[in-house]
C-alpha cells in the first residue's frame, strides 16, 4: 500500500518532471511515473521508492532523447 507521504512525493515528482520536460505532455509523465512506480510494488522498504522512480523515469526520458525545457531568463 502506498502511504500518503509517498503519494505526495510522486505527485511532486510529476510536477517537477512536467516542468523540466515541457515538450512531453503531463499525461505521458504520469504514465511513466506510474510504470516506474509499479516496478517497486513489492519493495519492503518504501522510504526511497520516489527517488528510485525519479531516477528510472529520467533514464527512460534520456533514452528516448526527450529535450529538457529551455532555460528561462
Secondary structure, 3 states (H helix, E strand, C coil): CCCHHHHHHHHHHHHHHHHHCCCCCHHHHHHHHHHHHHCCCCCCCCCCHHHHHHHHHHHHHHHCCCCCCCCCC
